[in-house]
Amino acid sequence: MADLNQMELQNLRHLIGAHETAYQKLNTFSSQAVDPQIKQLFTKSAQDALNTKQKLMSFLDN
């Protein structure tokens, strides 16, 4: 993969931060949910946000 320029790096950091924030919020919502289906929805969404964050971070390793 080609090296990232400054703009791409800045955008990548922004996306990583946004997915981390989404993960944290969804985890909190999941822990507060009473309905099992809603809890499961928040848990899955939190895991999806974490997975996406990790995929984005892999671009920094290359």
All heavy atoms as TSV, in Angstrom:
chain	resi	resn	atom	element	x	y	z
A	1	MET	N	N	0.840	-1.178	0.000
A	1	MET	CA	C	0.000	0.000	0.000
A	1	MET	C	C	0.885	1.242	0.000
A	1	MET	O	O	1.920	1.294	0.639
A	1	MET	CB	C	-0.904	-0.021	1.224
A	1	MET	CG	C	-1.704	1.242	1.374
A	1	MET	SD	S	-2.760	1.248	2.810
A	1	MET	CE	C	-3.964	0.083	2.268
A	2	ALA	N	N	0.434	2.252	-0.688
A	2	ALA	CA	C	1.192	3.501	-0.763
A	2	ALA	C	C	1.162	4.229	0.581
A	2	ALA	O	O	0.256	4.037	1.387
A	2	ALA	CB	C	0.597	4.392	-1.843
A	3	ASP	N	N	2.172	5.031	0.811
A	3	ASP	CA	C	2.204	5.833	2.035
A	3	ASP	C	C	1.037	6.812	2.040
A	3	ASP	O	O	0.623	7.319	1.004
A	3	ASP	CB	C	3.519	6.618	2.118
A	3	ASP	CG	C	4.705	5.724	2.390
A	3	ASP	OD1	O	4.501	4.638	2.987
A	3	ASP	OD2	O	5.825	6.089	2.013
A	4	LEU	N	N	0.522	7.080	3.225
A	4	LEU	CA	C	-0.579	8.018	3.366
A	4	LEU	C	C	-0.054	9.441	3.402
A	4	LEU	O	O	0.961	9.719	4.047
A	4	LEU	CB	C	-1.339	7.741	4.669
A	4	LEU	CG	C	-2.008	6.383	4.802
A	4	LEU	CD1	C	-2.595	6.219	6.200
A	4	LEU	CD2	C	-3.089	6.206	3.759
A	5	ASN	N	N	-0.753	10.351	2.720
A	5	ASN	CA	C	-0.363	11.753	2.825
A	5	ASN	C	C	-0.987	12.343	4.088
A	5	ASN	O	O	-1.750	11.678	4.797
A	5	ASN	CB	C	-0.737	12.528	1.548
A	5	ASN	CG	C	-2.238	12.616	1.329
A	5	ASN	OD1	O	-3.005	12.736	2.277
A	5	ASN	ND2	N	-2.656	12.567	0.074
A	6	GLN	N	N	-0.663	13.572	4.394
A	6	GLN	CA	C	-1.116	14.201	5.639
A	6	GLN	C	C	-2.641	14.269	5.744
A	6	GLN	O	O	-3.206	14.018	6.809
A	6	GLN	CB	C	-0.530	15.610	5.769
A	6	GLN	CG	C	0.931	15.638	6.168
A	6	GLN	CD	C	1.150	15.000	7.536
A	6	GLN	OE1	O	1.657	13.901	7.639
A	6	GLN	NE2	N	0.754	15.692	8.579
A	7	MET	N	N	-3.297	14.587	4.639
A	7	MET	CA	C	-4.757	14.694	4.635
A	7	MET	C	C	-5.389	13.325	4.903
A	7	MET	O	O	-6.323	13.210	5.701
A	7	MET	CB	C	-5.257	15.246	3.296
A	7	MET	CG	C	-6.768	15.352	3.204
A	7	MET	SD	S	-7.461	16.617	4.282
A	7	MET	CE	C	-7.063	18.065	3.366
A	8	GLU	N	N	-4.879	12.297	4.253
A	8	GLU	CA	C	-5.406	10.947	4.461
A	8	GLU	C	C	-5.175	10.482	5.897
A	8	GLU	O	O	-6.054	9.871	6.508
A	8	GLU	CB	C	-4.754	9.968	3.480
A	8	GLU	CG	C	-5.146	10.200	2.038
A	8	GLU	CD	C	-4.268	9.478	1.048
A	8	GLU	OE1	O	-3.081	9.208	1.355
A	8	GLU	OE2	O	-4.773	9.185	-0.053
A	9	LEU	N	N	-4.017	10.788	6.429
A	9	LEU	CA	C	-3.701	10.419	7.809
A	9	LEU	C	C	-4.636	11.130	8.790
A	9	LEU	O	O	-5.149	10.525	9.734
A	9	LEU	CB	C	-2.240	10.754	8.116
A	9	LEU	CG	C	-1.707	10.308	9.467
A	9	LEU	CD1	C	-1.838	8.807	9.643
A	9	LEU	CD2	C	-0.252	10.735	9.626
A	10	GLN	N	N	-4.875	12.396	8.534
A	10	GLN	CA	C	-5.778	13.175	9.384
A	10	GLN	C	C	-7.201	12.610	9.330
A	10	GLN	O	O	-7.862	12.459	10.362
A	10	GLN	CB	C	-5.766	14.626	8.903
A	10	GLN	CG	C	-6.157	15.642	9.914
A	10	GLN	CD	C	-5.870	17.057	9.387
A	10	GLN	OE1	O	-5.855	17.302	8.183
A	10	GLN	NE2	N	-5.642	17.982	10.297
A	11	ASN	N	N	-7.660	12.277	8.133
A	11	ASN	CA	C	-8.991	11.694	7.974
A	11	ASN	C	C	-9.084	10.336	8.654
A	11	ASN	O	O	-10.096	10.015	9.285
A	11	ASN	CB	C	-9.355	11.566	6.491
A	11	ASN	CG	C	-9.651	12.894	5.848
A	11	ASN	OD1	O	-10.002	13.845	6.523
A	11	ASN	ND2	N	-9.493	12.965	4.537
A	12	LEU	N	N	-8.035	9.548	8.536
A	12	LEU	CA	C	-7.999	8.234	9.163
A	12	LEU	C	C	-8.068	8.356	10.684
A	12	LEU	O	O	-8.829	7.630	11.341
A	12	LEU	CB	C	-6.726	7.500	8.731
A	12	LEU	CG	C	-6.595	6.035	9.085
A	12	LEU	CD1	C	-7.791	5.229	8.597
A	12	LEU	CD2	C	-5.305	5.477	8.509
A	13	ARG	N	N	-7.308	9.278	11.249
A	13	ARG	CA	C	-7.352	9.502	12.702
A	13	ARG	C	C	-8.748	9.937	13.147
A	13	ARG	O	O	-9.241	9.513	14.190
A	13	ARG	CB	C	-6.311	10.539	13.122
A	13	ARG	CG	C	-4.899	10.000	13.101
A	13	ARG	CD	C	-3.928	10.862	13.880
A	13	ARG	NE	N	-4.078	12.276	13.648
A	13	ARG	CZ	C	-3.189	13.063	13.057
A	13	ARG	NH1	N	-2.043	12.567	12.649
A	13	ARG	NH2	N	-3.418	14.339	12.909
A	14	HIS	N	N	-9.383	10.781	12.352
A	14	HIS	CA	C	-10.737	11.240	12.662
A	14	HIS	C	C	-11.718	10.060	12.661
A	14	HIS	O	O	-12.538	9.923	13.573
A	14	HIS	CB	C	-11.173	12.305	11.657
A	14	HIS	CG	C	-12.572	12.776	11.850
A	14	HIS	ND1	N	-12.951	13.620	12.856
A	14	HIS	CD2	C	-13.708	12.499	11.156
A	14	HIS	CE1	C	-14.261	13.843	12.777
A	14	HIS	NE2	N	-14.736	13.163	11.753
A	15	LEU	N	N	-11.638	9.212	11.643
A	15	LEU	CA	C	-12.524	8.054	11.555
A	15	LEU	C	C	-12.291	7.075	12.698
A	15	LEU	O	O	-13.245	6.530	13.270
A	15	LEU	CB	C	-12.324	7.340	10.218
A	15	LEU	CG	C	-12.879	8.055	8.989
A	15	LEU	CD1	C	-12.396	7.377	7.709
A	15	LEU	CD2	C	-14.391	8.089	9.044
A	16	ILE	N	N	-11.033	6.859	13.055
A	16	ILE	CA	C	-10.712	5.960	14.166
A	16	ILE	C	C	-11.315	6.508	15.463
A	16	ILE	O	O	-11.928	5.768	16.231
A	16	ILE	CB	C	-9.189	5.754	14.286
A	16	ILE	CG1	C	-8.682	4.907	13.118
A	16	ILE	CG2	C	-8.821	5.115	15.621
A	16	ILE	CD1	C	-7.168	4.872	12.966
A	17	GLY	N	N	-11.158	7.794	15.686
A	17	GLY	CA	C	-11.719	8.421	16.883
A	17	GLY	C	C	-13.234	8.333	16.916
A	17	GLY	O	O	-13.832	8.069	17.969
A	18	ALA	N	N	-13.870	8.525	15.769
A	18	ALA	CA	C	-15.333	8.465	15.700
A	18	ALA	C	C	-15.833	7.058	16.010
A	18	ALA	O	O	-16.834	6.885	16.717
A	18	ALA	CB	C	-15.812	8.912	14.320
A	19	HIS	N	N	-15.128	6.050	15.510
A	19	HIS	CA	C	-15.540	4.673	15.773
A	19	HIS	C	C	-15.280	4.281	17.230
A	19	HIS	O	O	-16.048	3.514	17.815
A	19	HIS	CB	C	-14.858	3.706	14.799
A	19	HIS	CG	C	-15.528	3.685	13.463
A	19	HIS	ND1	N	-15.237	4.596	12.479
A	19	HIS	CD2	C	-16.502	2.893	12.967
A	19	HIS	CE1	C	-15.992	4.365	11.433
A	19	HIS	NE2	N	-16.778	3.331	11.702
A	20	GLU	N	N	-14.220	4.815	17.824
A	20	GLU	CA	C	-13.971	4.570	19.245
A	20	GLU	C	C	-15.081	5.187	20.091
A	20	GLU	O	O	-15.586	4.561	21.033
A	20	GLU	CB	C	-12.606	5.125	19.658
A	20	GLU	CG	C	-12.325	5.039	21.148
A	20	GLU	CD	C	-12.271	3.622	21.715
A	20	GLU	OE1	O	-12.010	2.676	20.953
A	20	GLU	OE2	O	-12.501	3.469	22.930
A	21	THR	N	N	-15.482	6.406	19.753
A	21	THR	CA	C	-16.566	7.078	20.464
A	21	THR	C	C	-17.867	6.293	20.320
A	21	THR	O	O	-18.588	6.082	21.309
A	21	THR	CB	C	-16.751	8.513	19.942
A	21	THR	OG1	O	-15.535	9.231	20.144
A	21	THR	CG2	C	-17.898	9.224	20.638
A	22	ALA	N	N	-18.160	5.848	19.103
A	22	ALA	CA	C	-19.372	5.064	18.876
A	22	ALA	C	C	-19.332	3.776	19.688
A	22	ALA	O	O	-20.334	3.398	20.315
A	22	ALA	CB	C	-19.526	4.740	17.389
A	23	TYR	N	N	-18.182	3.121	19.710
A	23	TYR	CA	C	-18.025	1.886	20.485
A	23	TYR	C	C	-18.327	2.134	21.966
A	23	TYR	O	O	-19.084	1.388	22.588
A	23	TYR	CB	C	-16.618	1.326	20.297
A	23	TYR	CG	C	-16.266	0.233	21.274
A	23	TYR	CD1	C	-16.827	-1.033	21.155
A	23	TYR	CD2	C	-15.394	0.467	22.322
A	23	TYR	CE1	C	-16.528	-2.044	22.064
A	23	TYR	CE2	C	-15.089	-0.532	23.234
A	23	TYR	CZ	C	-15.654	-1.786	23.099
A	23	TYR	OH	O	-15.353	-2.769	24.000
A	24	GLN	N	N	-17.729	3.180	22.526
A	24	GLN	CA	C	-17.928	3.489	23.945
A	24	GLN	C	C	-19.404	3.796	24.253
A	24	GLN	O	O	-19.955	3.307	25.246
A	24	GLN	CB	C	-17.049	4.675	24.366
A	24	GLN	CG	C	-15.564	4.405	24.297
A	24	GLN	CD	C	-15.104	3.342	25.269
A	24	GLN	OE1	O	-15.718	3.119	26.310
A	24	GLN	NE2	N	-14.012	2.671	24.939
A	25	LYS	N	N	-20.023	4.608	23.423
A	25	LYS	CA	C	-21.423	4.981	23.648
A	25	LYS	C	C	-22.343	3.778	23.520
A	25	LYS	O	O	-23.238	3.576	24.351
A	25	LYS	CB	C	-21.857	6.073	22.662
A	25	LYS	CG	C	-21.284	7.429	22.992
A	25	LYS	CD	C	-21.814	8.479	22.043
A	25	LYS	CE	C	-21.276	9.844	22.438
A	25	LYS	NZ	N	-21.865	10.914	21.629
A	26	LEU	N	N	-22.132	2.970	22.489
A	26	LEU	CA	C	-22.982	1.798	22.283
A	26	LEU	C	C	-22.816	0.786	23.407
A	26	LEU	O	O	-23.780	0.133	23.815
A	26	LEU	CB	C	-22.688	1.167	20.921
A	26	LEU	CG	C	-23.157	2.000	19.719
A	26	LEU	CD1	C	-22.482	1.528	18.437
A	26	LEU	CD2	C	-24.673	1.956	19.593
A	27	ASN	N	N	-21.612	0.659	23.917
A	27	ASN	CA	C	-21.371	-0.221	25.060
A	27	ASN	C	C	-22.143	0.279	26.281
A	27	ASN	O	O	-22.735	-0.521	27.018
A	27	ASN	CB	C	-19.877	-0.269	25.385
A	27	ASN	CG	C	-19.281	-1.615	25.114
A	27	ASN	OD1	O	-19.972	-2.560	24.765
A	27	ASN	ND2	N	-17.989	-1.721	25.268
A	28	THR	N	N	-22.118	1.573	26.496
A	28	THR	CA	C	-22.862	2.165	27.617
A	28	THR	C	C	-24.366	1.939	27.437
A	28	THR	O	O	-25.049	1.527	28.376
A	28	THR	CB	C	-22.564	3.667	27.732
A	28	THR	OG1	O	-21.169	3.835	27.963
A	28	THR	CG2	C	-23.342	4.312	28.869
A	29	PHE	N	N	-24.855	2.181	26.235
A	29	PHE	CA	C	-26.282	1.964	25.965
A	29	PHE	C	C	-26.650	0.500	26.214
A	29	PHE	O	O	-27.687	0.205	26.790
A	29	PHE	CB	C	-26.638	2.346	24.530
A	29	PHE	CG	C	-26.436	3.796	24.196
A	29	PHE	CD1	C	-26.276	4.184	22.880
A	29	PHE	CD2	C	-26.412	4.779	25.168
A	29	PHE	CE1	C	-26.098	5.512	22.547
A	29	PHE	CE2	C	-26.234	6.119	24.849
A	29	PHE	CZ	C	-26.076	6.483	23.528
A	30	SER	N	N	-25.783	-0.409	25.777
A	30	SER	CA	C	-26.032	-1.838	25.964
A	30	SER	C	C	-26.115	-2.192	27.446
A	30	SER	O	O	-26.991	-2.953	27.859
A	30	SER	CB	C	-24.926	-2.652	25.292
A	30	SER	OG	O	-25.076	-4.012	25.591
A	31	SER	N	N	-25.214	-1.634	28.229
A	31	SER	CA	C	-25.207	-1.957	29.660
A	31	SER	C	C	-26.438	-1.400	30.382
A	31	SER	O	O	-26.835	-1.923	31.423
A	31	SER	CB	C	-23.931	-1.443	30.322
A	31	SER	OG	O	-23.933	-0.042	30.398
A	32	GLN	N	N	-27.058	-0.368	29.818
A	32	GLN	CA	C	-28.222	0.246	30.443
A	32	GLN	C	C	-29.547	-0.286	29.906
A	32	GLN	O	O	-30.600	-0.036	30.503
A	32	GLN	CB	C	-28.168	1.767	30.246
A	32	GLN	CG	C	-26.999	2.416	30.941
A	32	GLN	CD	C	-26.846	3.894	30.594
A	32	GLN	OE1	O	-27.520	4.410	29.722
A	32	GLN	NE2	N	-25.937	4.564	31.287
A	33	ALA	N	N	-29.472	-1.025	28.801
A	33	ALA	CA	C	-30.706	-1.522	28.180
A	33	ALA	C	C	-31.333	-2.621	29.032
A	33	ALA	O	O	-30.636	-3.451	29.614
A	33	ALA	CB	C	-30.407	-2.046	26.782
A	34	VAL	N	N	-32.641	-2.601	29.082
A	34	VAL	CA	C	-33.388	-3.605	29.834
A	34	VAL	C	C	-33.909	-4.688	28.881
A	34	VAL	O	O	-33.814	-5.878	29.167
A	34	VAL	CB	C	-34.554	-2.950	30.601
A	34	VAL	CG1	C	-35.394	-3.989	31.310
A	34	VAL	CG2	C	-34.025	-1.909	31.578
A	35	ASP	N	N	-34.428	-4.270	27.761
A	35	ASP	CA	C	-34.971	-5.199	26.768
A	35	ASP	C	C	-33.826	-6.017	26.156
A	35	ASP	O	O	-32.858	-5.448	25.644
A	35	ASP	CB	C	-35.690	-4.404	25.676
A	35	ASP	CG	C	-36.377	-5.285	24.648
A	35	ASP	OD1	O	-35.666	-6.052	23.972
A	35	ASP	OD2	O	-37.605	-5.191	24.516
A	36	PRO	N	N	-33.919	-7.351	26.193
A	36	PRO	CA	C	-32.827	-8.195	25.682
A	36	PRO	C	C	-32.518	-7.984	24.201
A	36	PRO	O	O	-31.357	-8.049	23.795
A	36	PRO	CB	C	-33.305	-9.625	25.927
A	36	PRO	CG	C	-34.478	-9.544	26.821
A	36	PRO	CD	C	-34.997	-8.136	26.777
A	37	GLN	N	N	-33.538	-7.715	23.399
A	37	GLN	CA	C	-33.310	-7.496	21.968
A	37	GLN	C	C	-32.571	-6.187	21.724
A	37	GLN	O	O	-31.682	-6.113	20.879
A	37	GLN	CB	C	-34.630	-7.515	21.200
A	37	GLN	CG	C	-35.222	-8.912	21.094
A	37	GLN	CD	C	-36.525	-8.900	20.320
A	37	GLN	OE1	O	-37.398	-8.056	20.568
A	37	GLN	NE2	N	-36.655	-9.835	19.395
A	38	ILE	N	N	-32.941	-5.157	22.465
A	38	ILE	CA	C	-32.262	-3.866	22.343
A	38	ILE	C	C	-30.820	-3.996	22.838
A	38	ILE	O	O	-29.884	-3.494	22.213
A	38	ILE	CB	C	-33.016	-2.766	23.135
A	38	ILE	CG1	C	-34.439	-2.583	22.600
A	38	ILE	CG2	C	-32.244	-1.461	23.122
A	38	ILE	CD1	C	-34.516	-2.105	21.171
A	39	LYS	N	N	-30.646	-4.696	23.943
A	39	LYS	CA	C	-29.313	-4.923	24.499
A	39	LYS	C	C	-28.431	-5.625	23.464
A	39	LYS	O	O	-27.282	-5.243	23.240
A	39	LYS	CB	C	-29.411	-5.748	25.775
A	39	LYS	CG	C	-28.104	-5.928	26.502
A	39	LYS	CD	C	-28.358	-6.707	27.793
A	39	LYS	CE	C	-27.269	-6.508	28.787
A	39	LYS	NZ	N	-27.189	-5.190	29.386
A	40	GLN	N	N	-28.988	-6.650	22.824
A	40	GLN	CA	C	-28.239	-7.399	21.813
A	40	GLN	C	C	-27.897	-6.504	20.612
A	40	GLN	O	O	-26.789	-6.581	20.079
A	40	GLN	CB	C	-29.058	-8.606	21.350
A	40	GLN	CG	C	-28.355	-9.464	20.316
A	40	GLN	CD	C	-29.209	-10.632	19.859
A	40	GLN	OE1	O	-30.435	-10.636	20.024
A	40	GLN	NE2	N	-28.571	-11.633	19.293
A	41	LEU	N	N	-28.832	-5.665	20.211
A	41	LEU	CA	C	-28.595	-4.745	19.100
A	41	LEU	C	C	-27.441	-3.794	19.411
A	41	LEU	O	O	-26.533	-3.605	18.593
A	41	LEU	CB	C	-29.867	-3.944	18.799
A	41	LEU	CG	C	-29.736	-2.885	17.711
A	41	LEU	CD1	C	-29.711	-3.536	16.346
A	41	LEU	CD2	C	-30.864	-1.891	17.818
A	42	PHE	N	N	-27.454	-3.202	20.618
A	42	PHE	CA	C	-26.380	-2.300	21.012
A	42	PHE	C	C	-25.038	-3.034	21.127
A	42	PHE	O	O	-24.000	-2.508	20.727
A	42	PHE	CB	C	-26.705	-1.606	22.333
A	42	PHE	CG	C	-27.690	-0.470	22.214
A	42	PHE	CD1	C	-28.716	-0.325	23.129
A	42	PHE	CD2	C	-27.568	0.476	21.201
A	42	PHE	CE1	C	-29.625	0.721	23.032
A	42	PHE	CE2	C	-28.467	1.530	21.094
A	42	PHE	CZ	C	-29.496	1.649	22.008
A	43	THR	N	N	-25.072	-4.245	21.667
A	43	THR	CA	C	-23.839	-5.025	21.810
A	43	THR	C	C	-23.230	-5.327	20.447
A	43	THR	O	O	-22.018	-5.185	20.241
A	43	THR	CB	C	-24.115	-6.338	22.577
A	43	THR	OG1	O	-24.609	-6.010	23.875
A	43	THR	CG2	C	-22.864	-7.180	22.719
A	44	LYS	N	N	-24.070	-5.766	19.492
A	44	LYS	CA	C	-23.567	-6.073	18.153
A	44	LYS	C	C	-23.047	-4.814	17.467
A	44	LYS	O	O	-21.999	-4.836	16.825
A	44	LYS	CB	C	-24.649	-6.724	17.296
A	44	LYS	CG	C	-24.079	-7.130	15.930
A	44	LYS	CD	C	-25.118	-7.638	14.997
A	44	LYS	CE	C	-24.573	-8.034	13.654
A	44	LYS	NZ	N	-23.532	-7.198	13.093
A	45	SER	N	N	-23.763	-3.727	17.611
A	45	SER	CA	C	-23.333	-2.466	16.994
A	45	SER	C	C	-22.012	-1.991	17.589
A	45	SER	O	O	-21.141	-1.499	16.869
A	45	SER	CB	C	-24.407	-1.396	17.159
A	45	SER	OG	O	-25.576	-1.767	16.473
A	46	ALA	N	N	-21.852	-2.157	18.897
A	46	ALA	CA	C	-20.591	-1.788	19.549
A	46	ALA	C	C	-19.452	-2.637	19.003
A	46	ALA	O	O	-18.365	-2.122	18.698
A	46	ALA	CB	C	-20.701	-1.954	21.066
A	47	GLN	N	N	-19.685	-3.934	18.858
A	47	GLN	CA	C	-18.645	-4.823	18.337
A	47	GLN	C	C	-18.301	-4.465	16.889
A	47	GLN	O	O	-17.130	-4.473	16.505
A	47	GLN	CB	C	-19.100	-6.288	18.419
A	47	GLN	CG	C	-18.018	-7.275	18.044
A	47	GLN	CD	C	-16.799	-7.175	18.942
A	47	GLN	OE1	O	-16.907	-7.215	20.165
A	47	GLN	NE2	N	-15.631	-7.027	18.360
A	48	ASP	N	N	-19.307	-4.123	16.091
A	48	ASP	CA	C	-19.064	-3.702	14.705
A	48	ASP	C	C	-18.210	-2.438	14.659
A	48	ASP	O	O	-17.305	-2.325	13.827
A	48	ASP	CB	C	-20.384	-3.469	13.968
A	48	ASP	CG	C	-21.150	-4.755	13.684
A	48	ASP	OD1	O	-20.559	-5.855	13.791
A	48	ASP	OD2	O	-22.358	-4.649	13.367
A	49	ALA	N	N	-18.497	-1.489	15.549
A	49	ALA	CA	C	-17.719	-0.250	15.596
A	49	ALA	C	C	-16.269	-0.550	15.983
A	49	ALA	O	O	-15.327	0.014	15.401
A	49	ALA	CB	C	-18.338	0.743	16.576
A	50	LEU	N	N	-16.077	-1.448	16.938
A	50	LEU	CA	C	-14.727	-1.823	17.359
A	50	LEU	C	C	-13.983	-2.525	16.229
A	50	LEU	O	O	-12.801	-2.228	15.975
A	50	LEU	CB	C	-14.785	-2.723	18.594
A	50	LEU	CG	C	-13.450	-3.169	19.174
A	50	LEU	CD1	C	-12.626	-1.967	19.627
A	50	LEU	CD2	C	-13.667	-4.140	20.315
A	51	ASN	N	N	-14.657	-3.425	15.527
A	51	ASN	CA	C	-14.026	-4.124	14.398
A	51	ASN	C	C	-13.605	-3.148	13.307
A	51	ASN	O	O	-12.507	-3.267	12.751
A	51	ASN	CB	C	-14.974	-5.178	13.822
A	51	ASN	CG	C	-15.206	-6.336	14.754
A	51	ASN	OD1	O	-14.471	-6.548	15.714
A	51	ASN	ND2	N	-16.252	-7.105	14.496
A	52	THR	N	N	-14.466	-2.193	13.014
A	52	THR	CA	C	-14.139	-1.198	11.979
A	52	THR	C	C	-12.960	-0.343	12.420
A	52	THR	O	O	-12.055	-0.060	11.632
A	52	THR	CB	C	-15.363	-0.317	11.674
A	52	THR	OG1	O	-16.429	-1.157	11.229
A	52	THR	CG2	C	-15.042	0.720	10.604
A	53	LYS	N	N	-12.945	0.047	13.697
A	53	LYS	CA	C	-11.819	0.832	14.228
A	53	LYS	C	C	-10.513	0.055	14.057
A	53	LYS	O	O	-9.493	0.609	13.625
A	53	LYS	CB	C	-12.050	1.149	15.698
A	53	LYS	CG	C	-10.885	1.868	16.349
A	53	LYS	CD	C	-11.019	1.898	17.856
A	53	LYS	CE	C	-9.678	2.222	18.459
A	53	LYS	NZ	N	-9.586	1.897	19.856
A	54	GLN	N	N	-10.541	-1.229	14.387
A	54	GLN	CA	C	-9.336	-2.046	14.265
A	54	GLN	C	C	-8.884	-2.190	12.811
A	54	GLN	O	O	-7.693	-2.152	12.520
A	54	GLN	CB	C	-9.574	-3.426	14.894
A	54	GLN	CG	C	-9.681	-3.344	16.405
A	54	GLN	CD	C	-10.153	-4.624	17.056
A	54	GLN	OE1	O	-10.763	-5.477	16.418
A	54	GLN	NE2	N	-9.875	-4.754	18.340
A	55	LYS	N	N	-9.844	-2.302	11.886
A	55	LYS	CA	C	-9.495	-2.365	10.473
A	55	LYS	C	C	-8.853	-1.052	10.017
A	55	LYS	O	O	-7.864	-1.052	9.279
A	55	LYS	CB	C	-10.737	-2.639	9.612
A	55	LYS	CG	C	-11.200	-4.067	9.668
A	55	LYS	CD	C	-12.428	-4.254	8.793
A	55	LYS	CE	C	-13.045	-5.610	9.006
A	55	LYS	NZ	N	-14.314	-5.772	8.270
A	56	LEU	N	N	-9.421	0.060	10.462
A	56	LEU	CA	C	-8.846	1.362	10.112
A	56	LEU	C	C	-7.452	1.517	10.676
A	56	LEU	O	O	-6.550	2.052	10.019
A	56	LEU	CB	C	-9.760	2.488	10.601
A	56	LEU	CG	C	-11.093	2.634	9.884
A	56	LEU	CD1	C	-12.006	3.586	10.635
A	56	LEU	CD2	C	-10.892	3.092	8.446
A	57	MET	N	N	-7.251	1.038	11.912
A	57	MET	CA	C	-5.938	1.156	12.525
A	57	MET	C	C	-4.888	0.315	11.800
A	57	MET	O	O	-3.708	0.643	11.815
A	57	MET	CB	C	-6.013	0.751	13.997
A	57	MET	CG	C	-6.739	1.786	14.838
A	57	MET	SD	S	-6.825	1.379	16.575
A	57	MET	CE	C	-5.121	1.550	17.032
A	58	SER	N	N	-5.329	-0.733	11.124
A	58	SER	CA	C	-4.377	-1.567	10.379
A	58	SER	C	C	-3.706	-0.777	9.243
A	58	SER	O	O	-2.608	-1.109	8.833
A	58	SER	CB	C	-5.056	-2.818	9.830
A	58	SER	OG	O	-5.892	-2.516	8.729
A	59	PHE	N	N	-4.374	0.277	8.776
A	59	PHE	CA	C	-3.766	1.116	7.741
A	59	PHE	C	C	-2.564	1.881	8.277
A	59	PHE	O	O	-1.680	2.277	7.525
A	59	PHE	CB	C	-4.779	2.098	7.156
A	59	PHE	CG	C	-5.805	1.450	6.268
A	59	PHE	CD1	C	-7.112	1.321	6.694
A	59	PHE	CD2	C	-5.467	0.968	5.021
A	59	PHE	CE1	C	-8.067	0.722	5.905
A	59	PHE	CE2	C	-6.407	0.361	4.207
A	59	PHE	CZ	C	-7.722	0.239	4.652
A	60	LEU	N	N	-2.537	2.086	9.587
A	60	LEU	CA	C	-1.417	2.799	10.197
A	60	LEU	C	C	-0.191	1.890	10.350
A	60	LEU	O	O	0.924	2.369	10.467
A	60	LEU	CB	C	-1.811	3.341	11.562
A	60	LEU	CG	C	-2.953	4.353	11.586
A	60	LEU	CD1	C	-3.316	4.729	13.008
A	60	LEU	CD2	C	-2.575	5.582	10.773
A	61	ASP	N	N	-0.422	0.572	10.353
A	61	ASP	CA	C	0.670	-0.386	10.522
A	61	ASP	C	C	1.452	-0.617	9.238
A	61	ASP	O	O	2.556	-1.132	9.276
A	61	ASP	CB	C	0.139	-1.740	11.025
A	61	ASP	CG	C	-0.456	-1.623	12.418
A	61	ASP	OD1	O	-0.045	-0.705	13.164
A	61	ASP	OD2	O	-1.305	-2.442	12.772
A	62	ASN	N	N	0.841	-0.293	8.111
A	62	ASN	CA	C	1.499	-0.562	6.808
A	62	ASN	C	C	2.487	0.509	6.443
A	62	ASN	O	O	2.531	1.574	6.846
A	62	ASN	CB	C	0.454	-0.711	5.709
A	62	ASN	CG	C	-0.373	-1.956	5.925
A	62	ASN	OD1	O	0.078	-2.911	6.539
A	62	ASN	ND2	N	-1.582	-1.938	5.416
